[in-house]
Amino acid sequence: MTHLTRATETAGALLAAAGLLAASPARAESRAAFPGNWLYLTVTRGDAHSGDTRGTLLLCDPPQGHAHAAQACAELADADGEIGRIPARGGFCSMIWAPVRAQARGEWNGRPVRFQETYSSRCVMTARTGSVFALDG
């Protein structure tokens, strides 16, 4: 997939998600458009000015829209939708600085979800967030 195609897909999905999140009647519309628990997830590699952003819509009722939807939804269910409460995985991550920014917006059990964190590497992000931001297959 080319960088332009990814950027176009991401922009389209962001616009759709932003439209649902921005308007006040959107809360009712978002439930109709995305029943159950859902998150729009993005991962940006590099710094904010020149980063490569990938995104996807994770739906959890039933799990879909994500390379590891079932596992991500199970981890989120165990943490009651709070990404910061997902238990950290053990393991070794190199000390190479390769920053990634993880963001999530959506709804879990009727509550809004907002999450943003920058990690020193993809390995550290995965260790702390499980499958939630594992957007690549």
C-alpha positions, 0 to 999 in steps of 0.5 A, spaced: 500 500 500 502 506 498 503 512 503 498 516 499 493 511 499 494 510 507 494 517 508 487 518 504 484 512 508 486 514 514 484 521 513 477 519 510 476 515 517 478 520 521 473 525 518 468 520 519 470 519 526 471 526 527 464 528 525 461 523 529 465 525 535 464 533 534 456 534 534 452 534 540 447 529 537 453 525 535 452 521 541 446 518 539 448 517 532 454 514 534 450 508 538 446 507 532 452 507 527 457 503 532 453 499 536 456 497 543 463 498 544 468 501 539 474 505 539 478 509 533 485 508 534 491 511 531 499 510 531 503 515 529 511 513 528 516 518 528 515 525 531 508 529 530 511 533 524 514 528 519 510 521 522 507 516 519 500 515 521 495 509 521 488 508 524 483 503 524 476 503 527 475 497 532 468 494 533 467 490 539 460 487 538 462 483 535 470 484 534 472 486 527 475 492 523 482 490 527 488 485 525 487 482 532 480 485 534 478 479 538 484 479 543 484 487 543 476 487 545 478 481 550 484 486 553 479 492 553 473 488 556 478 486 562 480 493 563 473 496 563 475 500 556 481 503 560 487 502 556 492 504 561 489 499 566 491 493 561 496 489 565 503 490 562 507 484 558 514 482 561 519 482 556 525 485 553 525 492 549 531 495 546 533 502 548 533 504 541 529 511 541 523 510 535 517 514 538 510 512 537 504 516 539 498 512 540 491 515 540 484 512 542 477 515 542 470 512 542 465 509 547 466 503 552 460 501 556 456 508 554 462 512 557 467 516 552 474 514 551 480 518 550 487 516 550 493 519 548 500 516 550 507 517 546 512 511 547 519 510 546 518 505 541 513 500 538 515 494 543 514 499 549 507 501 546 505 493 545 508 491 552 504 496 555 497 496 551 497 489 549 494 488 542 489 494 542 494 498 538 497 492 534 494 495 527 498 491 523 497 484 521 
